[in-house]
Amino acid sequence: MIIELNATKLEELVVQAVSKAIDKKLRKPVHTIEEVCNMFGVTRRTLQYLRDTRKLGYIKEGKKILFRAEDLDAFFDKNYFEGGKK
């Protein structure tokens, strides 16, 4: 199997891969309720609903609720819909 890539496409793929790797390294592994609310513009009640219905995983450490970055990514990737014309 031979794949042809021009220089522009190759550069684009490399930039995407490097950006993704840097983003993962710089991100915190877990986030508090307040951080998630601020990041995604949702209310505490919305997060409570997502936890209660098991749509979003979380960690309970004593009374503290934490969300793993990878769980947030998975939830938003799963629930992402491309915009644009039908």
C-alpha positions as CSV (number, residue, x, y, z in Angstrom):
1,M,0.0,0.0,0.0
2,I,1.5,3.3,-1.1
3,I,0.2,6.6,0.3
4,E,1.1,9.8,-1.5
5,L,1.5,12.9,0.6
6,N,2.5,16.3,-0.7
7,A,4.7,18.5,1.5
8,T,1.8,20.7,2.6
9,K,-0.3,17.7,3.7
10,L,2.6,16.1,5.6
11,E,3.4,19.4,7.3
12,E,-0.3,19.7,8.3
13,L,-0.3,16.2,9.8
14,V,2.9,16.8,11.7
15,V,1.6,20.1,13.2
16,Q,-1.6,18.4,14.3
17,A,0.3,15.5,15.9
18,V,2.7,17.8,17.7
19,S,-0.1,20.1,18.9
20,K,-2.0,17.1,20.3
21,A,1.0,15.8,22.1
22,I,1.9,19.2,23.6
23,D,-1.7,19.7,24.7
24,K,-1.8,16.3,26.5
25,K,1.5,17.1,28.3
26,L,0.4,20.5,29.4
27,R,-3.1,19.6,30.6
28,K,-3.9,18.7,34.1
29,P,-4.9,15.0,34.5
30,V,-8.0,15.9,36.7
31,H,-10.3,18.8,37.0
32,T,-12.6,20.1,39.8
33,I,-16.3,20.8,39.3
34,E,-15.6,24.5,39.2
35,E,-12.9,24.1,36.5
36,V,-15.1,21.9,34.3
37,C,-18.0,24.4,34.7
38,N,-15.7,27.3,33.6
39,M,-14.1,25.3,30.8
40,F,-17.3,24.2,29.1
41,G,-19.8,26.8,30.3
42,V,-22.1,24.3,32.1
43,T,-23.7,24.5,35.5
44,R,-23.0,22.4,38.5
45,R,-26.4,20.9,38.1
46,T,-25.6,19.8,34.6
47,L,-22.5,18.0,35.8
48,Q,-24.5,16.4,38.6
49,Y,-27.0,15.2,36.0
50,L,-24.2,13.7,33.8
51,R,-22.8,12.0,36.9
52,D,-26.1,10.7,38.1
53,T,-27.0,9.2,34.6
54,R,-23.5,7.8,34.3
55,K,-22.9,9.7,31.1
56,L,-19.7,11.2,32.5
57,G,-17.2,9.4,34.7
58,Y,-15.8,11.0,37.8
59,I,-13.5,10.3,40.8
60,K,-14.8,10.8,44.4
61,E,-12.0,11.6,46.8
62,G,-13.7,12.1,50.2
63,K,-16.2,14.9,49.6
64,K,-14.3,16.1,46.5
65,I,-15.5,15.3,43.0
66,L,-12.8,15.2,40.2
67,F,-13.1,14.6,36.5
68,R,-10.3,13.0,34.5
69,A,-9.3,14.9,31.4
70,E,-9.6,11.8,29.3
71,D,-13.1,11.2,30.5
72,L,-14.1,14.7,29.5
73,D,-12.4,14.2,26.1
74,A,-14.3,10.9,25.5
75,F,-17.6,12.4,26.5
76,F,-17.3,15.4,24.3
77,D,-15.9,13.4,21.4
78,K,-18.8,11.0,21.7
79,N,-21.4,13.8,21.8
80,Y,-19.8,16.0,19.0
81,F,-21.8,16.8,15.9
82,E,-20.2,18.4,12.9
83,G,-21.8,21.7,12.0
84,G,-22.5,23.0,8.5
85,K,-25.0,22.2,5.7
86,K,-27.0,19.1,5.6
